[in-house]
Amino acid sequence: MLPFSGKKITFDDQLYKSLTEREFLSYYSFAEKEELQKKFEQLSSSGFFHYLPLKVEDKLIACLGMGKKVDNTFLTSEDWEIMTAISSPVALALENAYLYSQARIRALELERLKDYSENIIESLTVGVAVLDQKGKITGWNRVLEDTLSRKKEEVMNKNLIQVLGLKNYSALFPPDTQKDFR
């Protein structure tokens, strides 16, 4: 039976500091500090007696709590060697999972902002074409579709000059006004 009952385990500031400074925590880590020993006893009541910090570049990102083995004995030195050996890859995997989830959240936020911007452009009563740095069309609203009788799908990723034609482009953007425009 697993000792953890689903409740949240929290470390007070002193135990957290000890966890960031040491290779591991156990009840015997605090034999000399009675105050910390009492705090650790509260943690031990959850069934975990040893804690291995999971760090990436000296940054504590998680903690692996371990109880007694199935045969009700404590971890041996060999067990600790194995746990210590896997702690860095586990910490890195957790950090990567966190960073991936953050990147995914940012991508969703960017997508929402893009949709919001496109909705604004679509709701304008004037024709708007959005161009990338190479002059390719990345946005084309309904007013331009109606005015120029060109659907958005047929103009996307084309140069504005190519879509408007040189004569119309020059009328809208006279060459003498474009010298500082890249």
Secondary structure, DSSP 8 states (H G I E B T S, - for coil): --S--S------HHHHHHHHHSS-EEGGGGTT-HHHHHHHHHHHTTT--EEEEEEETTEEEEEEEE---TTS----HHHHHHHHHHHHHHHHHHHHHHHHHHHHHHHHHHHHHHHHHHHHHHH-SS--EEE-TTSBEEEE-HHHHHHHT--HHHHTTSBHHHHH-HHHHHHHS-GGG-TT--
